Amino acid sequence: MPKPREKKDNHLLYADAVASRGKSGVWFGEREDFKTKQTSVMDAVKERVEWVPVENAVMAISLDPPGIVLMAPNPSLPGIIVLADGATSENTEHLKKHYTEIVQDVLKAADIAEEE
């Protein structure tokens, strides 16, 4: 018998935490103390992008190509979710790749292993 979807008020954009690895993001290779590491990574990301404050997230605005990117710590897995919308598929892919690379660079600088 089908079950109603569980309401997830505390998750970014009501996205499923289940199977998040298939979604865009950067996943930490380390599990220990990942919440603290997420906070330090998000603070470092803010230093590298033009951003607008959003509760528990960073929204970056891009003019070239035009679009927005939302980056936030995954609440249940060690990693940072990167959601992009560039109005076209090409712009979206470009933004997703660019901002994912920024998060990856921050991980390297902080000596946090990325999941292979």
C-alpha positions as CSV (number, residue, x, y, z in Angstrom):
1,M,0.0,0.0,0.0
2,P,1.5,3.4,-0.9
3,K,2.6,5.6,2.0
4,P,2.3,9.4,1.9
5,R,5.6,11.3,1.4
6,E,7.3,12.3,4.7
7,K,7.3,16.1,5.2
8,K,10.8,17.4,5.5
9,D,10.6,21.0,6.7
10,N,14.2,21.2,7.7
11,H,15.9,20.2,4.4
12,L,17.1,22.6,1.7
13,L,14.2,23.2,-0.8
14,Y,12.4,20.1,0.6
15,A,14.9,17.9,-1.3
16,D,15.2,14.3,-0.3
17,A,18.2,13.5,1.8
18,V,17.9,9.9,0.6
19,A,20.1,9.1,-2.4
20,S,21.5,12.6,-2.3
21,R,24.8,11.3,-3.7
22,G,23.2,11.2,-7.1
23,K,22.4,14.9,-6.9
24,S,24.8,17.6,-7.6
25,G,27.3,18.3,-4.8
26,V,30.7,17.7,-3.3
27,W,30.9,14.8,-0.8
28,F,33.5,14.6,1.9
29,G,35.7,11.5,2.1
30,E,35.8,11.9,5.9
31,R,32.8,11.2,8.2
32,E,34.3,12.5,11.5
33,D,33.0,15.9,12.7
34,F,31.4,16.6,9.2
35,K,29.0,19.3,10.6
36,T,31.9,21.5,11.8
37,K,33.8,20.9,8.5
38,Q,30.6,21.9,6.5
39,T,30.5,25.2,8.4
40,S,34.1,26.0,7.7
41,V,33.7,25.1,4.0
42,M,30.6,27.3,3.7
43,D,32.4,30.2,5.3
44,A,35.3,29.8,2.9
45,V,33.0,29.6,-0.1
46,K,31.5,33.0,1.0
47,E,34.9,34.5,0.6
48,R,35.2,33.4,-3.0
49,V,31.8,34.2,-4.5
50,E,29.3,37.1,-4.8
51,W,26.5,35.9,-2.6
52,V,23.1,36.7,-1.1
53,P,22.4,35.5,2.5
54,V,19.8,32.7,2.7
55,E,19.1,30.9,5.9
56,N,21.6,28.0,6.3
57,A,22.8,28.4,2.7
58,V,24.6,30.6,0.2
59,M,22.9,31.9,-2.9
60,A,25.4,33.0,-5.6
61,I,24.3,35.2,-8.4
62,S,26.0,34.9,-11.8
63,L,25.7,37.4,-14.7
64,D,27.9,35.4,-17.1
65,P,26.3,33.0,-17.7
66,P,23.1,34.3,-16.1
67,G,21.8,32.2,-13.3
68,I,21.7,31.4,-9.6
69,V,23.4,28.7,-7.5
70,L,22.4,27.6,-4.1
71,M,25.0,25.9,-1.9
72,A,24.2,24.4,1.5
73,P,25.4,21.7,3.8
74,N,23.6,18.5,3.5
75,P,21.8,18.0,6.8
76,S,22.3,14.3,7.0
77,L,25.3,13.4,4.9
78,P,28.9,14.9,5.0
79,G,28.9,17.1,2.0
80,I,27.7,20.4,0.3
81,I,24.8,20.4,-2.0
82,V,25.2,22.6,-5.1
83,L,21.9,23.4,-7.0
84,A,22.2,25.6,-10.1
85,D,19.6,27.2,-12.4
86,G,21.0,29.0,-15.5
87,A,17.7,29.1,-17.5
88,T,19.2,26.9,-20.2
89,S,20.7,23.4,-19.8
90,E,24.1,24.7,-21.0
91,N,24.2,27.6,-18.5
92,T,23.0,25.3,-15.7
93,E,25.7,22.8,-16.4
94,H,28.4,25.5,-16.6
95,L,27.2,27.0,-13.3
96,K,27.0,23.7,-11.5
97,K,30.5,22.8,-12.7
98,H,32.0,26.2,-11.8
99,Y,30.5,26.4,-8.3
100,T,31.2,22.7,-7.6
101,E,34.9,23.4,-8.4
102,I,34.9,26.3,-6.0
103,V,33.7,24.0,-3.2
104,Q,36.3,21.4,-4.2
105,D,39.0,24.1,-4.1
106,V,37.9,25.1,-0.6
107,L,38.0,21.5,0.5
108,K,41.6,21.2,-0.8
109,A,42.7,24.4,0.9
110,A,41.2,23.2,4.2
111,D,42.8,19.7,3.8
112,I,39.4,18.0,3.8
113,A,39.4,14.8,1.7
114,E,36.7,14.6,-1.0
115,E,35.0,11.3,-1.6
116,E,36.2,9.6,-4.8
